[in-house]
Amino acid sequence: MATDTPPPALQDFLTWRLHRLAKLTDRQSIDAYANVFGLGVGEARCLAAIGQFAPLSVKDLAAQANLDKAQASRAAQMLVERDLVLKSASETDARGVVLRLTRTGRPLWKRVMQLIERRNADIFGCLSEAEQRQLEAMLDRLIAHAHARPEGSSPATP
């Protein structure tokens, strides 16, 4: 006789909790980026990524900012229109572009990075320094493990 055990509670799954934390912090970030800089969250993420990793193609920008290519392209174009990012032709790909900060974009990038730093300090402020280091190490391992999985693969099914 088989017993039907209920599945674990949804709120106990790590993925559910990580998504919930991301959404809670995103809401606060969205407000901060809009109120302080007049930027959407995608634009702010793209500005941060371009400032940190330039020169970037749109494809690389999408990967670094954790956006899909269309979102990254739209955000980059908005940043170009605001004279925060320079878009130039790629020397290695005739159809590609390269994104870099402009002189106007660099000081704003620094301010965005300061806001990100403050937001992180606020989010992790409830943890001790040792707990923060432990969490950072665990998150790095989880991210590396997720990256190691082939794209499109799904976990084994029973």
Secondary structure, DSSP 8 states (H G I E B T S, - for coil): ---------GGGSHHHHHHHHHHHHHHHHHHHIIIIIS--HHHHHHHHHHHHH-SB-HHHHHHHHT--HHHHHHHHHHHHHTTSEEEEE-SS-TT-EEEEE-TTHHHHHHHHHHHHHHHHHHHHTTS-HHHHHHHHHHHHHHHHHHHHS-TT------
